[in-house]
Amino acid sequence: MSSVRESSAELRWRRREGSVEIDWYAYERAAQQKGYACICGVDEAGRGPLAAPVFAAAVVLPLGLEIPGLNDSKKLSEKKRAQLYDEIRKKAISCSIAYATEQEIDELNILQATFLAMQRAVEGLEAEPDYVLVDGNRMPALPCLAETVVKGDGLSASIAAASILAKVSRDRLMVELDRLYPEYQFAKHKGYGTALHRELLKKYGPCPVHRRSFLKKILGDRDE
């Protein structure tokens, strides 16, 4: 297994976002300089949809590893995300993908279910992290020190990699659910509340993978 530590000269992979140059490993390097050796990025996918689980991924990259095209998953095409998914899985020191079910979302609320998915992803890593970079501004309870990074999927290579693994994994599940429940056309909208999805919900009512707590305003008393 590759060492997480690298010489500082190898850590400065940069990319350009318009006229701004972004140091992809600035957060990881800052943690390393504080003495942390295994630094992990965490992100989620699927907080907003009306159906299916919320996913999270945790990724430990070799610091300084260049992955051409890496970016916030929302800024990438489906084809590019799939390509990067394979590359990240191949080159990461350790990665883990987890989720919280639609039932857990309804029982806990979406924020706590997202935290649960993140916790499961971190706990699923083979390499035990001692520092975690979490996308966003809210912090799940984790077994080690962690830091939130607002819009981290565009600032940290580790978080960007996690965003891609979570997004691709969830999208692939939605394709499978489309085969189980073809009337809802999950492969098209991935469970999000598009006009098409809302129309189909009103026509057919919810199926077992819909988040009941998300449907009250759409279906009213028909949420059953």
C-alpha positions as CSV (number, residue, x, y, z in Angstrom):
1,M,0.0,0.0,0.0
2,S,1.3,3.5,-0.9
3,S,2.4,5.7,1.9
4,V,0.1,8.7,2.6
5,R,3.1,10.9,3.2
6,E,4.9,12.4,0.3
7,S,7.6,15.1,0.0
8,S,6.2,18.6,-0.1
9,A,7.4,19.2,-3.6
10,E,5.1,16.5,-4.8
11,L,1.9,17.9,-3.2
12,R,1.3,21.0,-5.2
13,W,-1.0,19.8,-8.0
14,R,-3.0,22.9,-9.2
15,R,-5.9,23.4,-11.5
16,R,-7.5,26.5,-13.0
17,E,-11.1,27.5,-12.4
18,G,-11.6,30.4,-14.8
19,S,-9.0,32.9,-13.9
20,V,-8.4,31.4,-10.4
21,E,-5.7,28.8,-9.7
22,I,-6.7,26.3,-7.1
23,D,-4.2,24.2,-5.1
24,W,-6.0,20.9,-5.1
25,Y,-4.1,19.6,-2.0
26,A,-3.9,22.8,0.1
27,Y,-6.3,21.4,2.8
28,E,-4.6,18.0,2.8
29,R,-1.2,19.5,3.0
30,A,-2.2,21.8,5.9
31,A,-3.4,18.8,7.8
32,Q,-0.2,16.9,7.1
33,Q,1.9,19.8,8.3
34,K,0.0,19.6,11.6
35,G,1.2,16.0,11.9
36,Y,-1.7,14.0,10.5
37,A,-0.7,11.1,8.3
38,C,-3.9,9.7,6.8
39,I,-6.2,12.4,5.5
40,C,-9.6,11.5,4.1
41,G,-12.2,13.5,2.0
42,V,-15.9,12.9,2.5
43,D,-18.9,14.0,0.4
44,E,-22.5,13.0,-0.1
45,A,-24.9,12.6,-3.1
46,G,-28.6,12.7,-3.1
47,R,-29.8,14.9,-0.3
48,G,-32.5,16.5,-2.4
49,P,-34.3,13.7,-4.3
50,L,-37.7,12.5,-3.5
51,A,-36.7,8.8,-3.6
52,A,-33.9,6.3,-2.7
53,P,-31.0,6.5,-0.3
54,V,-28.6,9.3,0.3
55,F,-25.0,8.2,-0.5
56,A,-21.7,9.2,0.9
57,A,-18.1,8.3,0.0
58,A,-14.8,8.6,1.8
59,V,-11.5,8.7,-0.1
60,V,-7.8,8.7,0.9
61,L,-5.6,9.7,-2.0
62,P,-1.8,9.6,-2.3
63,L,-1.1,13.3,-1.6
64,G,-0.2,15.1,-4.8
65,L,-1.7,12.5,-7.0
66,E,-2.8,14.1,-10.3
67,I,-6.1,12.9,-11.7
68,P,-6.7,14.9,-14.9
69,G,-10.3,16.2,-15.2
70,L,-11.0,15.8,-11.4
71,N,-13.6,18.3,-10.3
72,D,-16.8,18.7,-8.4
73,S,-19.0,15.9,-9.7
74,K,-21.9,18.3,-10.5
75,K,-19.7,20.0,-13.0
76,L,-18.8,16.8,-14.9
77,S,-20.7,14.9,-17.6
78,E,-22.0,11.5,-16.8
79,K,-19.4,9.9,-19.0
80,K,-16.6,11.8,-17.4
81,R,-17.8,10.9,-13.9
82,A,-17.8,7.2,-14.9
83,Q,-14.2,7.5,-16.2
84,L,-13.0,9.2,-13.1
85,Y,-14.9,6.8,-10.8
86,D,-12.8,3.9,-12.2
87,E,-9.5,5.9,-12.0
88,I,-10.2,7.0,-8.4
89,R,-11.1,3.4,-7.3
90,K,-7.9,2.2,-8.9
91,K,-5.5,4.9,-7.6
92,A,-6.9,5.7,-4.1
93,I,-5.1,4.4,-1.1
94,S,-8.5,3.6,0.4
95,C,-12.1,4.4,-0.5
96,S,-15.5,3.5,0.9
97,I,-19.0,4.1,-0.3
98,A,-22.0,3.9,2.0
99,Y,-25.6,5.1,2.2
100,A,-28.6,5.7,4.5
101,T,-31.9,4.3,3.3
102,E,-35.0,6.1,2.5
103,Q,-36.5,4.6,5.7
104,E,-33.7,6.1,7.8
105,I,-34.2,9.4,6.0
106,D,-37.8,9.4,7.1
107,E,-37.0,8.4,10.6
108,L,-34.0,10.6,11.3
109,N,-34.5,13.6,8.8
110,I,-32.2,14.1,5.8
111,L,-29.4,15.9,7.6
112,Q,-29.0,13.2,10.2
113,A,-29.3,10.5,7.6
114,T,-26.6,12.2,5.6
115,F,-24.4,12.3,8.6
116,L,-25.1,8.6,9.1
117,A,-24.0,7.8,5.6
118,M,-20.8,9.8,6.0
119,Q,-20.0,8.0,9.3
120,R,-20.5,4.6,7.6
121,A,-18.3,5.6,4.7
122,V,-15.5,6.7,7.0
123,E,-15.8,3.6,9.1
124,G,-15.7,1.4,6.0
125,L,-12.2,2.6,5.0
126,E,-9.4,0.0,5.2
127,A,-6.9,2.8,5.9
128,E,-7.9,4.4,9.2
129,P,-7.9,8.2,8.8
130,D,-6.7,10.5,11.5
131,Y,-8.1,13.6,9.8
132,V,-11.2,14.1,7.7
133,L,-12.2,16.8,5.3
134,V,-16.0,17.1,5.1
135,D,-17.7,18.9,2.3
136,G,-20.1,21.6,3.6
137,N,-20.6,23.5,6.8
138,R,-22.0,20.9,9.1
139,M,-20.0,18.2,10.8
140,P,-21.1,14.5,11.5
141,A,-19.8,12.8,14.5
142,L,-16.6,11.0,13.5
143,P,-14.0,8.9,15.3
144,C,-11.2,11.4,14.5
145,L,-10.5,15.1,14.1
146,A,-12.4,16.6,11.2
147,E,-12.8,19.9,9.4
148,T,-15.7,21.2,7.2
149,V,-14.8,22.8,3.9
150,V,-17.6,24.9,2.3
151,K,-17.8,24.0,-1.5
152,G,-15.0,21.5,-0.7
153,D,-15.7,19.4,-3.8
154,G,-14.2,22.3,-5.8
155,L,-11.3,22.9,-3.5
156,S,-10.0,19.6,-2.2
157,A,-8.9,16.7,-4.4
158,S,-10.0,14.2,-1.7
159,I,-13.4,15.7,-1.4
160,A,-13.9,16.0,-5.1
161,A,-13.0,12.3,-5.5
162,A,-15.5,11.4,-2.8
163,S,-18.2,13.5,-4.6
164,I,-17.7,11.5,-7.8
165,L,-17.8,8.1,-6.1
166,A,-21.0,9.0,-4.2
167,K,-22.7,10.5,-7.2
168,V,-21.8,7.7,-9.6
169,S,-22.8,5.0,-7.1
170,R,-26.2,6.6,-6.4
171,D,-26.9,7.2,-10.1
172,R,-26.2,3.5,-10.8
173,L,-28.6,2.5,-8.1
174,M,-31.3,4.7,-9.7
175,V,-30.8,2.9,-13.0
176,E,-31.4,-0.4,-11.2
177,L,-34.5,1.0,-9.5
178,D,-35.7,2.1,-12.9
179,R,-35.8,-1.5,-13.9
180,L,-37.8,-2.4,-10.7
181,Y,-40.2,0.5,-11.0
182,P,-40.2,1.5,-14.7
183,E,-43.3,3.6,-14.4
184,Y,-41.4,6.2,-12.4
185,Q,-38.5,6.6,-15.0
186,F,-35.9,6.9,-12.2
187,A,-33.1,6.6,-14.8
188,K,-34.1,9.9,-16.3
189,H,-34.4,12.1,-13.2
190,K,-32.5,10.1,-10.6
191,G,-35.2,10.6,-8.1
192,Y,-35.1,14.4,-8.1
193,G,-38.4,16.4,-8.0
194,T,-38.6,17.2,-11.7
195,A,-41.9,18.1,-13.3
196,L,-41.9,14.6,-14.9
197,H,-41.3,12.9,-11.5
198,R,-44.0,14.9,-9.8
199,E,-46.5,14.1,-12.5
200,L,-45.7,10.4,-12.3
201,L,-46.0,10.5,-8.5
202,K,-49.5,12.1,-8.8
203,K,-50.5,9.4,-11.3
204,Y,-49.1,6.3,-9.6
205,G,-48.6,7.4,-6.0
206,P,-45.4,6.5,-4.1
207,C,-43.5,3.3,-4.4
208,P,-41.4,1.6,-1.7
209,V,-38.3,3.6,-2.3
210,H,-39.9,7.0,-2.1
211,R,-39.1,9.2,0.9
212,R,-42.4,9.7,2.5
213,S,-41.3,12.7,4.5
214,F,-40.5,14.5,1.2
215,L,-43.8,13.9,-0.4
216,K,-46.4,15.6,1.8
217,K,-46.5,18.8,-0.1
218,I,-46.8,17.0,-3.4
219,L,-49.3,14.3,-2.5
220,G,-51.0,15.5,0.6
221,D,-53.2,12.7,2.0
222,R,-52.3,10.3,-0.8
223,D,-48.9,9.7,0.8
224,E,-49.5,6.0,1.7
